[in-house]
Amino acid sequence: LFEIGAENEEIEPRDRSMLDSAEKDIKLIPPVEIRSTFKISLRLNYSVERGDLLRNVVTMFGFTRLTPVMGEVLEVELKELMDSGEVEQVEGMFRLR
């Protein structure tokens, strides 16, 4: 379980590739883990366009493709990171602030 208030701690994404298909639901991943995975991806890639960023994140979770439902869930967390000022978009590219 994740501790509330551990927002600044980096949480390593858990690979879900070996789970049963019923357990491979992105909606079951805690938002703090998704946001942390965005930050890890941006740290590794420095600057990346939206589609590649979303695909990188789902790959880090062990998924093989980005579905529309996954995209919706990820967009909510990406917006949260942008609203908090942790991530910015410059000329179509996302990066950490």
C-alpha positions in Angstrom: 0.0 0.0 0.0 1.0 3.6 -0.5 1.3 6.0 2.3 -0.7 9.2 2.0 1.6 12.2 2.0 4.4 10.3 0.2 3.8 12.4 -2.9 7.5 13.5 -3.3 8.8 10.0 -3.0 9.5 8.2 -6.2 7.4 5.0 -6.5 8.8 2.4 -8.8 6.1 1.2 -11.2 5.0 -2.4 -10.7 5.1 -4.6 -13.8 1.7 -6.1 -14.4 2.6 -8.2 -17.4 2.3 -11.5 -15.6 -1.1 -10.8 -14.0 -4.3 -12.4 -15.1 -6.2 -10.3 -17.7 -8.9 -9.5 -15.1 -6.2 -7.9 -12.9 -4.7 -5.9 -15.8 -6.9 -2.9 -15.3 -5.2 0.5 -15.3 -8.0 1.8 -13.1 -6.6 -0.5 -10.3 -3.2 1.4 -10.3 -3.1 4.1 -7.6 -2.9 7.6 -9.1 0.3 8.3 -7.1 2.0 5.4 -8.8 0.8 6.6 -12.3 2.1 10.1 -11.6 5.4 8.8 -10.3 5.8 6.7 -13.5 5.2 9.8 -15.6 8.0 11.5 -13.7 10.4 8.6 -14.1 9.6 8.4 -17.9 10.3 12.1 -18.3 13.5 11.9 -16.3 14.7 9.1 -18.6 13.6 10.9 -21.8 13.9 14.5 -20.8 11.4 15.8 -23.3 8.8 13.7 -25.2 5.6 14.2 -27.1 2.2 13.2 -25.6 1.6 9.9 -27.5 5.1 8.6 -26.8 4.9 9.6 -23.2 1.6 7.8 -22.7 3.0 4.7 -24.5 6.2 4.8 -22.3 4.1 4.8 -19.2 1.9 1.9 -20.1 5.0 -0.1 -21.2 6.6 0.6 -17.8 3.5 -1.0 -16.2 3.9 -4.1 -18.4 1.1 -3.4 -20.8 1.7 -4.1 -24.5 -0.6 -1.4 -26.0 -2.3 1.8 -25.1 -6.1 1.5 -25.1 -8.5 4.4 -25.1 -9.5 3.7 -21.5 -5.8 3.7 -20.5 -5.4 7.0 -22.3 -8.3 8.6 -20.4 -6.9 7.5 -17.0 -3.4 8.6 -17.9 -4.6 12.0 -19.2 -6.2 12.7 -15.9 -2.9 12.1 -14.0 -0.9 14.0 -16.6 -3.2 17.0 -16.1 -2.8 16.7 -12.4 1.0 16.9 -12.8 0.7 19.9 -15.1 -1.7 21.7 -12.8 0.7 21.1 -9.9 3.5 22.6 -11.9 5.6 19.4 -11.8 5.3 18.9 -15.6 5.2 21.4 -18.4 4.4 21.3 -22.1 6.7 23.4 -24.3 6.1 23.4 -28.1 4.2 20.1 -27.9 6.8 18.4 -25.8 6.4 17.4 -22.2 9.2 17.7 -19.6 9.7 18.0 -15.9 10.0 21.4 -14.4 
